[in-house]
């Protein structure tokens, strides 16, 4: 017999930026590519992110910014266009917490042994609401 509990956690922009950077540097490359950005008037300094992250690491964290992604040319849905923005990130984290709490634990602990895989799964939850690729 076990107990199920629901916990609320606030992820800071820096942690989500780290996930996005890792995902776009490696995890998502097999199934998606960035095709464009929808820039916001906000800049990364307003998000409390250290350093100078690439655009895909901060644009979707701004109130009206987004990364526009398309299916990989060798993937099963090359014509699809997906929008990764704050709303998608928030939804993805919520669904991921429900369906894959092990991956949320990896994010909380910043488990570097599984970080690349976790970042890819995170973006898939943001875009599809589930793991579609691998």
N, CA, C and O atoms as CSV, one atom per row, in Angstrom:
chain,resi,resn,atom,element,x,y,z
A,1,UNK,N,N,0.847,-1.165,0.000
A,1,UNK,CA,C,0.000,0.000,0.000
A,1,UNK,C,C,0.903,1.242,0.000
A,1,UNK,O,O,1.928,1.271,0.681
A,2,UNK,N,N,0.515,2.257,-0.763
A,2,UNK,CA,C,1.327,3.475,-0.852
A,2,UNK,C,C,0.431,4.710,-0.770
A,2,UNK,O,O,-0.796,4.613,-0.777
A,3,UNK,N,N,1.067,5.850,-0.695
A,3,UNK,CA,C,0.356,7.124,-0.596
A,3,UNK,C,C,0.712,7.982,-1.791
A,3,UNK,O,O,1.875,8.053,-2.188
A,4,UNK,N,N,-0.266,8.622,-2.355
A,4,UNK,CA,C,-0.037,9.553,-3.454
A,4,UNK,C,C,-0.202,10.962,-2.905
A,4,UNK,O,O,-1.201,11.276,-2.257
A,5,UNK,N,N,0.791,11.810,-3.174
A,5,UNK,CA,C,0.714,13.202,-2.739
A,5,UNK,C,C,0.948,14.108,-3.938
A,5,UNK,O,O,1.607,13.728,-4.906
A,6,UNK,N,N,0.411,15.282,-3.857
A,6,UNK,CA,C,0.616,16.278,-4.897
A,6,UNK,C,C,1.401,17.424,-4.280
A,6,UNK,O,O,1.018,17.965,-3.242
A,7,UNK,N,N,2.498,17.788,-4.925
A,7,UNK,CA,C,3.389,18.822,-4.416
A,7,UNK,C,C,3.501,19.923,-5.465
A,7,UNK,O,O,3.603,19.642,-6.660
A,8,UNK,N,N,3.482,21.164,-5.020
A,8,UNK,CA,C,3.674,22.292,-5.926
A,8,UNK,C,C,5.127,22.737,-5.835
A,8,UNK,O,O,5.675,22.891,-4.743
A,9,UNK,N,N,5.739,22.941,-6.989
A,9,UNK,CA,C,7.131,23.404,-7.029
A,9,UNK,C,C,7.253,24.489,-8.093
A,9,UNK,O,O,6.684,24.373,-9.179
A,10,UNK,N,N,7.988,25.529,-7.779
A,10,UNK,CA,C,8.242,26.605,-8.737
A,10,UNK,C,C,9.626,26.373,-9.352
A,10,UNK,O,O,10.634,26.395,-8.646
A,11,UNK,N,N,9.668,26.156,-10.646
A,11,UNK,CA,C,10.941,26.024,-11.351
A,11,UNK,C,C,11.388,27.410,-11.787
A,11,UNK,O,O,10.608,28.151,-12.384
A,12,UNK,N,N,12.625,27.766,-11.498
A,12,UNK,CA,C,13.096,29.078,-11.927
A,12,UNK,C,C,13.462,29.045,-13.417
A,12,UNK,O,O,13.675,27.985,-14.005
A,13,UNK,N,N,13.527,30.234,-13.996
A,13,UNK,CA,C,13.828,30.349,-15.427
A,13,UNK,C,C,15.169,29.721,-15.778
A,13,UNK,O,O,15.321,29.144,-16.855
A,14,UNK,N,N,16.133,29.829,-14.887
A,14,UNK,CA,C,17.464,29.283,-15.172
A,14,UNK,C,C,17.411,27.770,-15.349
A,14,UNK,O,O,18.057,27.234,-16.249
A,15,UNK,N,N,16.655,27.076,-14.510
A,15,UNK,CA,C,16.554,25.617,-14.622
A,15,UNK,C,C,15.885,25.226,-15.941
A,15,UNK,O,O,16.327,24.292,-16.611
A,16,UNK,N,N,14.831,25.932,-16.309
A,16,UNK,CA,C,14.134,25.625,-17.566
A,16,UNK,C,C,15.025,25.990,-18.746
A,16,UNK,O,O,15.053,25.265,-19.740
A,17,UNK,N,N,15.745,27.086,-18.655
A,17,UNK,CA,C,16.693,27.460,-19.710
A,17,UNK,C,C,17.746,26.374,-19.896
A,17,UNK,O,O,18.086,26.030,-21.029
A,18,UNK,N,N,18.261,25.835,-18.805
A,18,UNK,CA,C,19.242,24.738,-18.885
A,18,UNK,C,C,18.669,23.533,-19.617
A,18,UNK,O,O,19.347,22.912,-20.435
A,19,UNK,N,N,17.416,23.207,-19.316
A,19,UNK,CA,C,16.759,22.087,-20.002
A,19,UNK,C,C,16.635,22.358,-21.498
A,19,UNK,O,O,16.940,21.494,-22.320
A,20,UNK,N,N,16.184,23.566,-21.846
A,20,UNK,CA,C,16.004,23.914,-23.254
A,20,UNK,C,C,17.333,23.875,-24.012
A,20,UNK,O,O,17.400,23.351,-25.123
A,21,UNK,N,N,18.366,24.418,-23.424
A,21,UNK,CA,C,19.679,24.438,-24.080
A,21,UNK,C,C,20.170,23.016,-24.311
A,21,UNK,O,O,20.646,22.689,-25.398
A,22,UNK,N,N,20.058,22.176,-23.296
A,22,UNK,CA,C,20.490,20.780,-23.449
A,22,UNK,C,C,19.656,20.068,-24.504
A,22,UNK,O,O,20.193,19.327,-25.327
A,23,UNK,N,N,18.352,20.291,-24.482
A,23,UNK,CA,C,17.479,19.627,-25.455
A,23,UNK,C,C,17.839,20.013,-26.886
A,23,UNK,O,O,17.945,19.150,-27.757
A,24,UNK,N,N,18.025,21.303,-27.126
A,24,UNK,CA,C,18.280,21.751,-28.493
A,24,UNK,C,C,19.706,21.481,-28.951
A,24,UNK,O,O,19.974,21.462,-30.153
A,25,UNK,N,N,20.623,21.271,-28.016
A,25,UNK,CA,C,21.985,20.907,-28.403
A,25,UNK,C,C,22.105,19.424,-28.721
A,25,UNK,O,O,23.073,19.006,-29.356
A,26,UNK,N,N,21.138,18.626,-28.290
A,26,UNK,CA,C,21.301,17.199,-28.527
A,26,UNK,C,C,20.029,16.390,-28.575
A,26,UNK,O,O,19.784,15.688,-29.556
A,27,UNK,N,N,19.214,16.468,-27.544
A,27,UNK,CA,C,18.081,15.565,-27.409
A,27,UNK,C,C,17.044,15.615,-28.508
A,27,UNK,O,O,16.574,14.572,-28.962
A,28,UNK,N,N,16.678,16.808,-28.944
A,28,UNK,CA,C,15.577,16.933,-29.913
A,28,UNK,C,C,16.020,16.839,-31.371
A,28,UNK,O,O,15.185,16.753,-32.271
A,29,UNK,N,N,17.323,16.856,-31.603
A,29,UNK,CA,C,17.831,16.911,-32.983
A,29,UNK,C,C,17.367,15.765,-33.873
A,29,UNK,O,O,17.298,15.923,-35.091
A,30,UNK,N,N,17.053,14.634,-33.296
A,30,UNK,CA,C,16.643,13.493,-34.118
A,30,UNK,C,C,15.205,13.607,-34.610
A,30,UNK,O,O,14.836,12.941,-35.578
A,31,UNK,N,N,14.387,14.436,-33.965
A,31,UNK,CA,C,12.991,14.507,-34.382
A,31,UNK,C,C,12.489,15.916,-34.698
A,31,UNK,O,O,11.382,16.070,-35.213
A,32,UNK,N,N,13.283,16.943,-34.399
A,32,UNK,CA,C,12.807,18.316,-34.655
A,32,UNK,C,C,13.968,19.254,-34.946
A,32,UNK,O,O,15.129,18.957,-34.665
A,33,UNK,N,N,13.609,20.401,-35.521
A,33,UNK,CA,C,14.590,21.456,-35.772
A,33,UNK,C,C,13.906,22.805,-35.525
A,33,UNK,O,O,12.687,22.927,-35.648
A,34,UNK,N,N,14.703,23.806,-35.176
A,34,UNK,CA,C,14.171,25.157,-34.984
A,34,UNK,C,C,14.050,25.814,-36.353
A,34,UNK,O,O,15.000,25.814,-37.136
A,35,UNK,N,N,12.870,26.378,-36.636
A,35,UNK,CA,C,12.673,27.043,-37.918
A,35,UNK,C,C,12.555,28.561,-37.777
A,35,UNK,O,O,12.791,29.294,-38.737
A,36,UNK,N,N,12.189,29.036,-36.579
A,36,UNK,CA,C,12.059,30.480,-36.403
A,36,UNK,C,C,11.870,30.792,-34.921
A,36,UNK,O,O,11.706,29.898,-34.091
A,37,UNK,N,N,11.900,32.085,-34.617
A,37,UNK,CA,C,11.658,32.576,-33.264
A,37,UNK,C,C,10.586,33.650,-33.319
A,37,UNK,O,O,10.484,34.393,-34.295
A,38,UNK,N,N,9.802,33.724,-32.282
A,38,UNK,CA,C,8.897,34.852,-32.090
A,38,UNK,C,C,9.482,35.616,-30.904
A,38,UNK,O,O,9.324,35.211,-29.753
A,39,UNK,N,N,10.147,36.708,-31.196
A,39,UNK,CA,C,10.859,37.451,-30.160
A,39,UNK,C,C,9.914,38.315,-29.345
A,39,UNK,O,O,8.873,38.765,-29.823
A,40,UNK,N,N,10.305,38.528,-28.117
A,40,UNK,CA,C,9.577,39.344,-27.161
A,40,UNK,C,C,10.353,40.634,-26.931
A,40,UNK,O,O,11.517,40.746,-27.315
A,41,UNK,N,N,9.701,41.604,-26.302
A,41,UNK,CA,C,10.420,42.821,-25.935
A,41,UNK,C,C,11.327,42.574,-24.730
A,41,UNK,O,O,12.199,43.391,-24.435
A,42,UNK,N,N,11.128,41.454,-24.033
A,42,UNK,CA,C,11.937,41.117,-22.869
A,42,UNK,C,C,13.263,40.495,-23.302
A,42,UNK,O,O,13.335,39.844,-24.345
A,43,UNK,N,N,14.291,40.692,-22.517
A,43,UNK,CA,C,15.621,40.149,-22.791
A,43,UNK,C,C,16.001,39.168,-21.685
A,43,UNK,O,O,15.377,39.170,-20.624
A,44,UNK,N,N,17.003,38.338,-21.912
A,44,UNK,CA,C,17.345,37.321,-20.905
A,44,UNK,C,C,17.721,37.899,-19.547
A,44,UNK,O,O,17.530,37.232,-18.530
A,45,UNK,N,N,18.245,39.108,-19.500
A,45,UNK,CA,C,18.603,39.702,-18.210
A,45,UNK,C,C,17.369,39.917,-17.333
A,45,UNK,O,O,17.470,39.887,-16.106
A,46,UNK,N,N,16.222,40.130,-17.944
A,46,UNK,CA,C,14.980,40.315,-17.189
A,46,UNK,C,C,14.468,38.991,-16.625
A,46,UNK,O,O,13.554,38.988,-15.800
A,47,UNK,N,N,15.037,37.877,-17.054
A,47,UNK,CA,C,14.573,36.561,-16.631
A,47,UNK,C,C,15.431,35.950,-15.530
A,47,UNK,O,O,15.162,34.831,-15.094
A,48,UNK,N,N,16.450,36.658,-15.075
A,48,UNK,CA,C,17.371,36.151,-14.053
A,48,UNK,C,C,18.074,34.876,-14.494
A,48,UNK,O,O,18.175,33.912,-13.735
A,49,UNK,N,N,18.557,34.885,-15.734
A,49,UNK,CA,C,19.335,33.774,-16.268
A,49,UNK,C,C,20.771,34.257,-16.370
A,49,UNK,O,O,21.039,35.302,-16.963
A,50,UNK,N,N,21.691,33.501,-15.796
A,50,UNK,CA,C,23.093,33.925,-15.827
A,50,UNK,C,C,23.726,33.632,-17.178
A,50,UNK,O,O,23.248,32.786,-17.934
A,51,UNK,N,N,24.796,34.334,-17.465
A,51,UNK,CA,C,25.522,34.117,-18.716
A,51,UNK,C,C,24.775,34.677,-19.910
A,51,UNK,O,O,23.891,35.523,-19.770
A,52,UNK,N,N,25.140,34.195,-21.077
A,52,UNK,CA,C,24.495,34.630,-22.318
A,52,UNK,C,C,23.955,33.414,-23.051
A,52,UNK,O,O,24.599,32.902,-23.966
A,53,UNK,N,N,22.785,32.953,-22.657
A,53,UNK,CA,C,22.239,31.750,-23.291
A,53,UNK,C,C,21.858,32.018,-24.748
A,53,UNK,O,O,21.543,33.149,-25.116
A,54,UNK,N,N,21.891,30.962,-25.578
A,54,UNK,CA,C,21.410,31.124,-26.952
A,54,UNK,C,C,19.914,31.451,-26.941
A,54,UNK,O,O,19.230,31.214,-25.946
A,55,UNK,N,N,19.418,31.989,-28.038
A,55,UNK,CA,C,18.013,32.415,-28.111
A,55,UNK,C,C,17.044,31.311,-27.703
A,55,UNK,O,O,16.055,31.581,-27.022
A,56,UNK,N,N,17.312,30.072,-28.109
A,56,UNK,CA,C,16.383,28.995,-27.765
A,56,UNK,C,C,16.376,28.690,-26.266
A,56,UNK,O,O,15.511,27.955,-25.790
A,57,UNK,N,N,17.327,29.245,-25.523
A,57,UNK,CA,C,17.368,29.048,-24.086
A,57,UNK,C,C,16.635,30.115,-23.295
A,57,UNK,O,O,16.471,29.981,-22.082
A,58,UNK,N,N,16.187,31.187,-23.970
A,58,UNK,CA,C,15.468,32.228,-23.230
A,58,UNK,C,C,14.219,32.762,-23.926
A,58,UNK,O,O,13.284,33.187,-23.247
A,59,UNK,N,N,14.173,32.754,-25.240
A,59,UNK,CA,C,13.020,33.331,-25.948
A,59,UNK,C,C,11.690,32.697,-25.511
A,59,UNK,O,O,10.732,33.434,-25.279
A,60,UNK,N,N,11.587,31.357,-25.388
A,60,UNK,CA,C,10.283,30.807,-24.999
A,60,UNK,C,C,9.898,31.062,-23.541
A,60,UNK,O,O,8.772,30.768,-23.138
A,61,UNK,N,N,10.819,31.602,-22.754
A,61,UNK,CA,C,10.516,31.908,-21.350
A,61,UNK,C,C,9.915,33.294,-21.184
A,61,UNK,O,O,9.398,33.616,-20.114
A,62,UNK,N,N,9.973,34.115,-22.217
A,62,UNK,CA,C,9.424,35.458,-22.151
A,62,UNK,C,C,7.908,35.413,-22.351
A,62,UNK,O,O,7.394,34.455,-22.928
A,63,UNK,N,N,7.190,36.431,-21.885
A,63,UNK,CA,C,5.730,36.395,-21.948
A,63,UNK,C,C,5.140,36.173,-23.339
A,63,UNK,O,O,4.131,35.479,-23.464
A,64,UNK,N,N,5.726,36.732,-24.371
A,64,UNK,CA,C,5.144,36.565,-25.707
A,64,UNK,C,C,6.149,36.010,-26.715
A,64,UNK,O,O,5.952,36.143,-27.923
A,65,UNK,N,N,7.206,35.399,-26.234
A,65,UNK,CA,C,8.209,34.810,-27.115
A,65,UNK,C,C,7.949,33.333,-27.339
A,65,UNK,O,O,7.229,32.696,-26.570
A,66,UNK,N,N,8.541,32.790,-28.399
A,66,UNK,CA,C,8.371,31.367,-28.701
A,66,UNK,C,C,9.485,30.890,-29.627
A,66,UNK,O,O,10.078,31.665,-30.377
A,67,UNK,N,N,9.745,29.598,-29.549
A,67,UNK,CA,C,10.584,28.915,-30.527
A,67,UNK,C,C,9.619,28.143,-31.416
A,67,UNK,O,O,8.782,27.385,-30.925
A,68,UNK,N,N,9.738,28.336,-32.716
A,68,UNK,CA,C,8.913,27.593,-33.669
A,68,UNK,C,C,9.741,26.432,-34.170
A,68,UNK,O,O,10.848,26.612,-34.679
A,69,UNK,N,N,9.199,25.247,-34.022
A,69,UNK,CA,C,9.909,24.024,-34.369
A,69,UNK,C,C,9.163,23.286,-35.469
A,69,UNK,O,O,7.945,23.395,-35.605
A,70,UNK,N,N,9.924,22.539,-36.245
A,70,UNK,CA,C,9.329,21.696,-37.288
A,70,UNK,C,C,9.869,20.290,-37.121
A,70,UNK,O,O,10.943,20.074,-36.559
A,71,UNK,N,N,9.100,19.348,-37.621
A,71,UNK,CA,C,9.556,17.966,-37.599
A,71,UNK,C,C,10.819,17.819,-38.428
A,71,UNK,O,O,10.989,18.488,-39.447
A,72,UNK,N,N,11.691,16.948,-37.988
A,72,UNK,CA,C,12.927,16.678,-38.703
A,72,UNK,C,C,12.609,16.144,-40.096
A,72,UNK,O,O,11.626,15.428,-40.284
A,73,UNK,N,N,13.436,16.490,-41.058
A,73,UNK,CA,C,13.183,16.048,-42.434
A,73,UNK,C,C,13.210,14.528,-42.552
A,73,UNK,O,O,12.595,13.972,-43.462
A,74,UNK,N,N,13.914,13.846,-41.644
A,74,UNK,CA,C,13.918,12.383,-41.693
A,74,UNK,C,C,12.976,11.773,-40.665
A,74,UNK,O,O,12.942,10.553,-40.509
A,75,UNK,N,N,12.211,12.604,-39.962
A,75,UNK,CA,C,11.262,12.115,-38.968
A,75,UNK,C,C,9.914,11.813,-39.594
A,75,UNK,O,O,9.693,12.100,-40.770
A,76,UNK,N,N,9.011,11.233,-38.811
A,76,UNK,CA,C,7.704,10.840,-39.349
A,76,UNK,C,C,6.734,12.000,-39.604
A,76,UNK,O,O,5.746,11.809,-40.312
A,77,UNK,N,N,6.980,13.196,-39.051
A,77,UNK,CA,C,6.071,14.326,-39.268
A,77,UNK,C,C,6.859,15.565,-39.712
A,77,UNK,O,O,6.874,16.561,-38.988
A,78,UNK,N,N,7.516,15.534,-40.883
A,78,UNK,CA,C,8.368,16.649,-41.277
A,78,UNK,C,C,7.615,17.943,-41.570
A,78,UNK,O,O,8.216,19.015,-41.499
A,79,UNK,N,N,6.330,17.885,-41.894
A,79,UNK,CA,C,5.594,19.084,-42.267
A,79,UNK,C,C,4.993,19.811,-41.060
A,79,UNK,O,O,4.487,20.923,-41.215
A,80,UNK,N,N,5.033,19.229,-39.894
A,80,UNK,CA,C,4.414,19.828,-38.703
A,80,UNK,C,C,5.208,21.031,-38.201
A,80,UNK,O,O,6.436,21.056,-38.293
A,81,UNK,N,N,4.502,22.022,-37.672
A,81,UNK,CA,C,5.124,23.181,-37.014
A,81,UNK,C,C,4.562,23.230,-35.588
A,81,UNK,O,O,3.349,23.186,-35.382
A,82,UNK,N,N,5.472,23.322,-34.610
A,82,UNK,CA,C,5.074,23.369,-33.205
A,82,UNK,C,C,5.576,24.652,-32.577
A,82,UNK,O,O,6.632,25.163,-32.948
A,83,UNK,N,N,4.819,25.172,-31.626
A,83,UNK,CA,C,5.177,26.398,-30.912
A,83,UNK,C,C,5.548,26.051,-29.479
A,83,UNK,O,O,4.755,25.471,-28.737
A,84,UNK,N,N,6.761,26.414,-29.107
A,84,UNK,CA,C,7.232,26.207,-27.736
A,84,UNK,C,C,7.308,27.576,-27.064
A,84,UNK,O,O,8.184,28.383,-27.375
A,85,UNK,N,N,6.384,27.827,-26.142
A,85,UNK,CA,C,6.325,29.107,-25.434
A,85,UNK,C,C,6.049,28.846,-23.953
A,85,UNK,O,O,6.011,27.693,-23.524
A,86,UNK,N,N,5.858,29.902,-23.177
A,86,UNK,CA,C,5.623,29.750,-21.727
A,86,UNK,C,C,4.421,28.861,-21.436
A,86,UNK,O,O,4.461,28.030,-20.528
A,87,UNK,N,N,3.364,29.036,-22.201
A,87,UNK,CA,C,2.157,28.236,-21.992
A,87,UNK,C,C,2.448,26.759,-22.224
A,87,UNK,O,O,2.034,25.911,-21.432
A,88,UNK,N,N,3.161,26.446,-23.310
A,88,UNK,CA,C,3.504,25.051,-23.608
A,88,UNK,C,C,4.427,24.475,-22.533
A,88,UNK,O,O,4.293,23.314,-22.148
A,89,UNK,N,N,5.364,25.294,-22.054
A,89,UNK,CA,C,6.299,24.841,-21.015
A,89,UNK,C,C,5.543,24.548,-19.721
A,89,UNK,O,O,5.769,23.515,-19.090
A,90,UNK,N,N,4.660,25.437,-19.332
A,90,UNK,CA,C,3.876,25.230,-18.115
A,90,UNK,C,C,3.020,23.968,-18.212
A,90,UNK,O,O,2.966,23.164,-17.282
A,91,UNK,N,N,2.356,23.813,-19.354
A,91,UNK,CA,C,1.524,22.626,-19.574
A,91,UNK,C,C,2.394,21.363,-19.576
A,91,UNK,O,O,2.043,20.357,-18.960
A,92,UNK,N,N,3.523,21.429,-20.270
A,92,UNK,CA,C,4.419,20.271,-20.349
A,92,UNK,C,C,4.912,19.827,-18.986
A,92,UNK,O,O,4.960,18.630,-18.699
A,93,UNK,N,N,5.280,20.781,-18.143
A,93,UNK,CA,C,5.741,20.442,-16.788
A,93,UNK,C,C,4.617,19.786,-15.977
A,93,UNK,O,O,4.856,18.821,-15.250
A,94,UNK,N,N,3.406,20.306,-16.101
A,94,UNK,CA,C,2.271,19.741,-15.351
A,94,UNK,C,C,1.977,18.311,-15.771
A,94,UNK,O,O,1.805,17.432,-14.926
A,95,UNK,N,N,1.919,18.080,-17.071
A,95,UNK,CA,C,1.623,16.735,-17.572
A,95,UNK,C,C,2.770,15.783,-17.249
A,95,UNK,O,O,2.546,14.629,-16.883
A,96,UNK,N,N,3.996,16.275,-17.388
A,96,UNK,CA,C,5.166,15.458,-17.079
A,96,UNK,C,C,5.165,15.053,-15.604
A,96,UNK,O,O,5.507,13.917,-15.278
A,97,UNK,N,N,4.787,15.961,-14.718
A,97,UNK,CA,C,4.739,15.652,-13.286
A,97,UNK,C,C,3.746,14.536,-13.002
A,97,UNK,O,O,3.973,13.692,-12.135
A,98,UNK,N,N,2.644,14.541,-13.744
A,98,UNK,CA,C,1.626,13.510,-13.556
A,98,UNK,C,C,2.040,12.173,-14.165
A,98,UNK,O,O,1.909,11.126,-13.530
A,99,UNK,N,N,2.540,12.215,-15.401
A,99,UNK,CA,C,2.830,10.974,-16.124
A,99,UNK,C,C,4.235,10.429,-15.917
A,99,UNK,O,O,4.448,9.219,-15.994
A,100,UNK,N,N,5.190,11.305,-15.657
A,100,UNK,CA,C,6.583,10.869,-15.511
A,100,UNK,C,C,7.258,11.558,-14.324
A,100,UNK,O,O,8.190,12.339,-14.517
A,101,UNK,N,N,6.802,11.282,-13.103
A,101,UNK,CA,C,7.405,11.923,-11.932
A,101,UNK,C,C,8.895,11.617,-11.792
A,101,UNK,O,O,9.631,12.393,-11.181
A,102,UNK,N,N,9.343,10.499,-12.349
A,102,UNK,CA,C,10.784,10.181,-12.312
A,102,UNK,C,C,11.585,11.245,-13.059
A,102,UNK,O,O,12.692,11.593,-12.650
A,103,UNK,N,N,11.027,11.761,-14.152
A,103,UNK,CA,C,11.721,12.793,-14.920
A,103,UNK,C,C,11.675,14.146,-14.204
A,103,UNK,O,O,12.620,14.929,-14.297
A,104,UNK,N,N,10.597,14.418,-13.502
A,104,UNK,CA,C,10.533,15.642,-12.694
A,104,UNK,C,C,11.600,15.582,-11.599
A,104,UNK,O,O,12.239,16.587,-11.290
A,105,UNK,N,N,11.784,14.402,-11.020
A,105,UNK,CA,C,12.851,14.228,-10.020
A,105,UNK,C,C,14.210,14.536,-10.617
A,105,UNK,O,O,15.051,15.158,-9.968
A,106,UNK,N,N,14.430,14.105,-11.853
A,106,UNK,CA,C,15.704,14.398,-12.531
A,106,UNK,C,C,15.898,15.907,-12.703
A,106,UNK,O,O,17.012,16.413,-12.569
A,107,UNK,N,N,14.817,16.615,-12.999
A,107,UNK,CA,C,14.911,18.071,-13.149
A,107,UNK,C,C,15.198,18.720,-11.790
A,107,UNK,O,O,16.060,19.592,-11.678
A,108,UNK,N,N,14.477,18.289,-10.778
A,108,UNK,CA,C,14.675,18.854,-9.441
A,108,UNK,C,C,16.105,18.642,-8.945
A,108,UNK,O,O,16.710,19.539,-8.357
A,109,UNK,N,N,16.635,17.440,-9.191
A,109,UNK,CA,C,17.968,17.093,-8.712
A,109,UNK,C,C,19.067,17.514,-9.688
A,109,UNK,O,O,20.253,17.450,-9.367
A,110,UNK,N,N,18.660,17.942,-10.878
A,110,UNK,CA,C,19.596,18.252,-11.965
A,110,UNK,C,C,20.568,17.085,-12.125
A,110,UNK,O,O,21.787,17.242,-12.055
A,111,UNK,N,N,19.988,15.927,-12.338
A,111,UNK,CA,C,20.734,14.685,-12.464
A,111,UNK,C,C,21.453,14.654,-13.812
A,111,UNK,O,O,20.835,14.377,-14.840
A,112,UNK,N,N,22.748,14.935,-13.810
A,112,UNK,CA,C,23.511,15.046,-15.045
A,112,UNK,C,C,23.664,13.721,-15.783
A,112,UNK,O,O,23.948,13.715,-16.981
A,113,UNK,N,N,23.482,12.608,-15.096
A,113,UNK,CA,C,23.582,11.304,-15.757
A,113,UNK,C,C,22.418,11.083,-16.725
A,113,UNK,O,O,22.542,10.333,-17.693
A,114,UNK,N,N,21.304,11.730,-16.460
A,114,UNK,CA,C,20.121,11.546,-17.309
A,114,UNK,C,C,19.635,12.857,-17.918
A,114,UNK,O,O,18.561,12.894,-18.517
A,115,UNK,N,N,20.409,13.935,-17.774
A,115,UNK,CA,C,19.957,15.275,-18.150
A,115,UNK,C,C,19.582,15.398,-19.622
A,115,UNK,O,O,18.560,16.006,-19.940
A,116,UNK,N,N,20.383,14.834,-20.532
A,116,UNK,CA,C,20.075,14.946,-21.966
A,116,UNK,C,C,18.759,14.255,-22.279
A,116,UNK,O,O,17.920,14.816,-22.985
A,117,UNK,N,N,18.569,13.064,-21.772
A,117,UNK,CA,C,17.328,12.325,-22.003
A,117,UNK,C,C,16.142,13.069,-21.382
A,117,UNK,O,O,15.089,13.201,-22.006
A,118,UNK,N,N,16.321,13.547,-20.161
A,118,UNK,CA,C,15.256,14.279,-19.473
A,118,UNK,C,C,14.878,15.539,-20.241
A,118,UNK,O,O,13.695,15.861,-20.353
A,119,UNK,N,N,15.868,16.256,-20.770
A,119,UNK,CA,C,15.570,17.492,-21.505
A,119,UNK,C,C,14.767,17.203,-22.767
A,119,UNK,O,O,13.865,17.966,-23.115
A,120,UNK,N,N,15.085,16.110,-23.456
A,120,UNK,CA,C,14.339,15.714,-24.650
A,120,UNK,C,C,12.899,15.350,-24.271
A,120,UNK,O,O,11.953,15.778,-24.932
A,121,UNK,N,N,12.742,14.569,-23.221
A,121,UNK,CA,C,11.401,14.185,-22.757
A,121,UNK,C,C,10.613,15.430,-22.354
A,121,UNK,O,O,9.421,15.531,-22.646
A,122,UNK,N,N,11.264,16.366,-21.691
A,122,UNK,CA,C,10.627,17.620,-21.293
A,122,UNK,C,C,10.049,18.360,-22.506
A,122,UNK,O,O,8.888,18.770,-22.477
A,123,UNK,N,N,10.835,18.533,-23.558
A,123,UNK,CA,C,10.352,19.242,-24.747
A,123,UNK,C,C,9.215,18.465,-25.404
A,123,UNK,O,O,8.264,19.073,-25.895
A,124,UNK,N,N,9.291,17.146,-25.423
A,124,UNK,CA,C,8.199,16.357,-25.996
A,124,UNK,C,C,6.903,16.552,-25.204
A,124,UNK,O,O,5.827,16.657,-25.793
A,125,UNK,N,N,7.000,16.600,-23.881
A,125,UNK,CA,C,5.800,16.867,-23.082
A,125,UNK,C,C,5.268,18.265,-23.356
A,125,UNK,O,O,4.055,18.471,-23.372
A,126,UNK,N,N,6.146,19.217,-23.568
A,126,UNK,CA,C,5.709,20.588,-23.879
A,126,UNK,C,C,4.993,20.658,-25.218
A,126,UNK,O,O,4.008,21.383,-25.358
A,127,UNK,N,N,5.474,19.920,-26.193
A,127,UNK,CA,C,4.906,19.972,-27.550
A,127,UNK,C,C,3.721,19.005,-27.722
A,127,UNK,O,O,2.683,19.382,-28.264
A,128,UNK,N,N,3.884,17.762,-27.259
A,128,UNK,CA,C,2.882,16.717,-27.531
A,128,UNK,C,C,2.045,16.308,-26.324
A,128,UNK,O,O,0.988,15.697,-26.484
A,129,UNK,N,N,2.506,16.637,-25.117
A,129,UNK,CA,C,1.810,16.177,-23.921
A,129,UNK,C,C,2.139,14.745,-23.563
A,129,UNK,O,O,1.529,14.169,-22.663
A,130,UNK,N,N,3.107,14.163,-24.267
A,130,UNK,CA,C,3.548,12.786,-24.013
A,130,UNK,C,C,4.868,12.558,-24.739
A,130,UNK,O,O,5.316,13.402,-25.515
A,131,UNK,N,N,5.481,11.415,-24.479
A,131,UNK,CA,C,6.700,11.036,-25.192
A,131,UNK,C,C,6.293,10.356,-26.489
A,131,UNK,O,O,5.616,9.328,-26.477
A,132,UNK,N,N,6.707,10.933,-27.599
A,132,UNK,CA,C,6.388,10.393,-28.924
A,132,UNK,C,C,7.604,9.708,-29.525
A,132,UNK,O,O,7.486,8.667,-30.171
A,133,UNK,N,N,8.764,10.294,-29.309
A,133,UNK,CA,C,10.014,9.787,-29.906
A,133,UNK,C,C,10.889,9.170,-28.830
A,133,UNK,O,O,11.385,9.858,-27.938
A,134,UNK,N,N,11.071,7.841,-28.932
A,134,UNK,CA,C,11.989,7.100,-28.078
A,134,UNK,C,C,11.745,7.261,-26.663
A,134,UNK,O,O,12.459,6.681,-25.844
